[in-house]
Amino acid sequence: MRREAIAPVALGVLLLAGWAIAAGPGTPLLPTPAAVGLRLVLDLGTANFWSYLGVTVVEAFGGVLVGVAVALPLAVVIHSSRWAAAAVNPFLGATQAIPAIALAPLLVLWLGYGLGPVIVLCALIVFFPILIGAVVGLRHVDADVVDAARMDGAAGWQLIWHVELPMALPSILGGLRNGVALAITGAIVGEMVMGGNGLGTVLNVQRNSIDTAGMMATIIWLALLASAAFVAVLVAERSSRIVSSLNTRSER
């Protein structure tokens, strides 16, 4: 535990020292850590900053909800039907070959501007990791437990809801951890391409005014936001009784 606490702090100090050395007077486009730190403090006292942050959170969270609502049922269908799996699997990889930024102009044409298209873009980005996590989890459910449940009369959706999905929960939450972090990226990409009132728009303004200290501060806020979302899902996973019971069972 000491190593896990000391190692990241030591690395952070070394990175800050290297950053301070690199951001000398001959590199005006690279702000110093002190300048970025000052902007971070100023952001905390700015009402507009919290408004922009709130919009980005709503877009990302909305995208996660939509992505989960589509990915989980599709994962169940793929797991339950070999025909569905054979039909869908070839297209899943193709969806990941399409860059999100290429879809943004189309979403504007189809859905217009505002929260809607950004939420849809976030949902498209988080969809794949959540789907893959759910499918992998369902495929690795203990067959003995499933057979025992069937002998007790469980079948169809009852079996999926009460046995298979709970046992696949660790993998589902693993995909969700990646999804919530990617949702922040989706929100920023959407705002920078399609416009909006979130931190992506702030980045656009700061870029146009060559405000490098402001850009670095905004990027740090985004990193902290993604980390907080990741940790929130991780805490929920560790506090889940279902996951704890599955871990205890596997250790035995």
C-alpha positions as CSV (number, residue, x, y, z in Angstrom):
1,M,0.0,0.0,0.0
2,R,2.9,2.4,0.7
3,R,4.3,1.7,-2.8
4,E,0.9,2.3,-4.4
5,A,0.6,5.6,-2.6
6,I,4.2,6.8,-3.0
7,A,4.9,5.7,-6.6
8,P,2.2,7.9,-8.3
9,V,3.1,10.9,-6.1
10,A,6.8,10.6,-7.0
11,L,6.0,10.2,-10.7
12,G,3.7,13.3,-10.5
13,V,6.5,15.3,-8.9
14,L,9.0,14.3,-11.6
15,L,6.5,15.2,-14.3
16,L,5.8,18.6,-12.8
17,A,9.5,19.2,-12.5
18,G,10.1,18.3,-16.1
19,W,7.2,20.4,-17.2
20,A,8.5,23.4,-15.2
21,I,12.0,23.1,-16.8
22,A,10.5,22.7,-20.3
23,A,8.2,25.7,-19.9
24,G,11.1,28.2,-19.9
25,P,11.1,31.7,-21.3
26,G,12.0,30.4,-24.8
27,T,8.8,28.4,-25.0
28,P,5.9,30.9,-24.7
29,L,3.3,28.4,-26.1
30,L,3.9,26.0,-23.1
31,P,2.5,27.5,-19.9
32,T,4.2,27.0,-16.6
33,P,2.6,24.7,-14.0
34,A,2.1,27.8,-11.8
35,A,0.1,29.6,-14.6
36,V,-2.1,26.5,-15.1
37,G,-2.6,26.1,-11.4
38,L,-3.7,29.7,-11.1
39,R,-6.2,29.1,-13.9
40,L,-7.6,26.0,-12.1
41,V,-8.1,28.1,-9.0
42,L,-9.8,30.9,-10.9
43,D,-12.1,28.4,-12.6
44,L,-13.4,27.3,-9.3
45,G,-14.6,30.8,-8.5
46,T,-16.2,31.4,-11.9
47,A,-19.9,30.8,-12.3
48,N,-19.7,30.2,-16.0
49,F,-17.2,27.4,-15.5
50,W,-19.7,25.4,-13.4
51,S,-22.4,26.0,-16.1
52,Y,-20.1,24.7,-18.8
53,L,-19.0,21.8,-16.7
54,G,-22.6,20.9,-15.9
55,V,-23.6,20.8,-19.6
56,T,-20.7,18.5,-20.4
57,V,-21.7,16.2,-17.5
58,V,-25.3,16.0,-18.7
59,E,-24.2,15.2,-22.3
60,A,-21.8,12.5,-21.2
61,F,-24.2,11.0,-18.6
62,G,-27.1,11.1,-21.1
63,G,-24.9,9.3,-23.7
64,V,-24.0,6.6,-21.2
65,L,-27.7,6.0,-20.4
66,V,-28.6,5.7,-24.1
67,G,-25.6,3.5,-24.7
68,V,-26.5,1.2,-21.9
69,A,-30.1,1.1,-22.9
70,V,-29.2,-0.1,-26.4
71,A,-26.1,-2.2,-25.6
72,L,-27.4,-4.4,-22.8
73,P,-30.5,-5.7,-24.7
74,L,-28.5,-6.3,-27.8
75,A,-25.9,-8.2,-25.7
76,V,-28.7,-10.4,-24.4
77,V,-30.0,-11.1,-27.9
78,I,-26.5,-11.9,-29.2
79,H,-26.0,-14.3,-26.3
80,S,-29.4,-15.9,-26.6
81,S,-29.5,-16.4,-30.4
82,R,-26.7,-17.8,-32.6
83,W,-28.5,-16.3,-35.7
84,A,-28.4,-12.9,-34.1
85,A,-24.8,-13.3,-33.1
86,A,-23.8,-14.4,-36.7
87,A,-25.7,-11.5,-38.2
88,V,-24.5,-8.7,-35.9
89,N,-20.8,-9.7,-35.2
90,P,-19.4,-8.7,-38.6
91,F,-20.8,-5.2,-38.3
92,L,-19.6,-4.5,-34.8
93,G,-15.9,-4.2,-35.8
94,A,-16.9,-2.0,-38.7
95,T,-18.7,0.5,-36.4
96,Q,-15.4,1.0,-34.6
97,A,-13.5,1.8,-37.8
98,I,-15.7,5.0,-38.2
99,P,-14.2,7.9,-36.4
100,A,-16.6,9.7,-34.1
101,I,-15.6,13.1,-35.6
102,A,-16.7,11.9,-39.0
103,L,-20.2,11.2,-37.7
104,A,-20.7,14.6,-36.1
105,P,-21.6,16.6,-39.2
106,L,-24.2,14.0,-40.2
107,L,-25.7,14.1,-36.7
108,V,-26.0,17.9,-37.1
109,L,-27.9,17.4,-40.4
110,W,-30.2,14.8,-39.0
111,L,-30.8,16.1,-35.5
112,G,-29.7,19.8,-35.6
113,Y,-27.8,21.5,-32.8
114,G,-28.1,21.2,-29.0
115,L,-27.8,18.5,-26.5
116,G,-29.5,15.8,-28.6
117,P,-26.8,15.2,-31.2
118,V,-24.0,15.4,-28.7
119,I,-25.7,12.8,-26.5
120,V,-26.2,10.5,-29.5
121,L,-22.5,10.9,-30.3
122,C,-21.5,10.0,-26.8
123,A,-23.9,7.0,-26.9
124,L,-22.2,5.7,-30.1
125,I,-18.8,6.0,-28.5
126,V,-19.7,4.2,-25.3
127,F,-21.9,1.6,-27.0
128,F,-19.1,-0.8,-28.1
129,P,-17.2,-1.3,-24.8
130,I,-20.4,-1.8,-22.9
131,L,-21.7,-4.3,-25.5
132,I,-18.4,-6.3,-25.6
133,G,-18.2,-6.3,-21.8
134,A,-21.8,-7.6,-21.5
135,V,-21.4,-10.3,-24.2
136,V,-18.1,-11.6,-22.7
137,G,-19.6,-11.7,-19.3
138,L,-22.7,-13.6,-20.4
139,R,-20.6,-16.1,-22.4
140,H,-18.5,-16.9,-19.3
141,V,-21.4,-17.5,-16.9
142,D,-20.8,-20.7,-15.0
143,A,-22.7,-23.4,-17.0
144,D,-23.2,-25.5,-13.8
145,V,-25.1,-22.6,-12.1
146,V,-27.2,-22.2,-15.3
147,D,-28.0,-25.9,-15.4
148,A,-29.0,-25.9,-11.7
149,A,-31.3,-22.9,-12.3
150,R,-32.9,-24.7,-15.2
151,M,-33.5,-27.7,-13.1
152,D,-35.3,-25.4,-10.6
153,G,-37.6,-24.2,-13.3
154,A,-35.9,-21.0,-14.5
155,A,-36.1,-20.4,-18.2
156,G,-36.1,-17.6,-20.8
157,W,-36.0,-14.1,-19.5
158,Q,-36.4,-15.3,-15.9
159,L,-33.1,-17.2,-16.3
160,I,-31.4,-14.2,-18.0
161,W,-32.6,-11.6,-15.5
162,H,-32.1,-13.6,-12.2
163,V,-29.1,-15.7,-13.0
164,E,-27.0,-14.8,-16.1
165,L,-27.1,-11.0,-15.9
166,P,-26.1,-10.9,-12.2
167,M,-23.3,-13.3,-12.8
168,A,-22.1,-11.3,-15.8
169,L,-22.2,-8.1,-13.7
170,P,-18.4,-7.8,-13.2
171,S,-17.8,-7.8,-16.9
172,I,-20.7,-5.4,-17.6
173,L,-19.3,-2.9,-15.0
174,G,-15.9,-3.3,-16.5
175,G,-17.2,-2.2,-19.9
176,L,-19.2,0.6,-18.2
177,R,-16.0,1.9,-16.5
178,N,-14.4,2.3,-19.9
179,G,-17.6,3.7,-21.4
180,V,-18.1,6.5,-18.8
181,A,-14.5,7.7,-19.4
182,L,-15.0,7.7,-23.2
183,A,-18.3,9.5,-22.8
184,I,-16.4,12.6,-21.7
185,T,-14.3,12.4,-24.9
186,G,-17.5,12.1,-26.9
187,A,-19.0,15.1,-25.3
188,I,-15.9,17.2,-26.0
189,V,-15.6,16.1,-29.6
190,G,-19.3,16.8,-30.2
191,E,-19.1,20.3,-28.7
192,M,-15.9,21.2,-30.6
193,V,-17.5,20.0,-33.9
194,M,-21.2,20.7,-33.5
195,G,-21.1,23.6,-31.0
196,G,-22.7,23.7,-27.6
197,N,-22.4,25.3,-24.1
198,G,-19.9,22.9,-22.5
199,L,-16.2,22.6,-21.9
200,G,-15.6,21.7,-25.6
201,T,-16.8,25.1,-26.6
202,V,-14.5,26.6,-24.0
203,L,-11.6,24.8,-25.5
204,N,-12.5,26.2,-28.9
205,V,-12.6,29.7,-27.6
206,Q,-9.3,29.2,-25.8
207,R,-7.6,27.8,-28.9
208,N,-8.7,30.6,-31.1
209,S,-7.3,33.1,-28.5
210,I,-4.1,31.1,-28.1
211,D,-4.9,30.8,-24.3
212,T,-2.6,27.8,-23.7
213,A,-2.8,28.1,-19.9
214,G,-6.6,28.1,-20.1
215,M,-6.5,25.1,-22.5
216,M,-4.2,23.1,-20.2
217,A,-6.5,23.9,-17.2
218,T,-9.6,22.8,-19.1
219,I,-7.9,19.6,-20.2
220,I,-7.0,18.9,-16.6
221,W,-10.6,19.4,-15.5
222,L,-11.7,17.0,-18.2
223,A,-9.2,14.4,-17.1
224,L,-10.4,14.8,-13.5
225,L,-14.0,14.5,-14.6
226,A,-13.3,11.3,-16.5
227,S,-11.3,9.9,-13.6
228,A,-14.1,10.7,-11.2
229,A,-16.6,8.9,-13.4
230,F,-14.3,5.9,-13.7
231,V,-13.8,5.7,-9.9
232,A,-17.5,6.1,-9.2
233,V,-18.3,3.0,-11.3
234,L,-15.4,1.2,-9.6
235,V,-16.7,2.1,-6.1
236,A,-20.2,0.9,-7.1
237,E,-18.7,-2.4,-8.3
238,R,-16.7,-3.0,-5.2
239,S,-19.7,-2.1,-3.0
240,S,-22.0,-4.4,-4.9
241,R,-23.1,-7.5,-3.0
242,I,-23.5,-9.5,-6.2
243,V,-19.9,-8.8,-7.3
244,S,-18.6,-9.5,-3.8
245,S,-20.4,-12.8,-3.6
246,L,-19.1,-13.8,-7.1
247,N,-15.5,-12.9,-6.0
248,T,-15.8,-14.9,-2.9
249,R,-17.2,-17.8,-4.8
250,S,-14.3,-17.7,-7.3
251,E,-11.7,-17.5,-4.5
252,R,-13.2,-20.7,-3.1
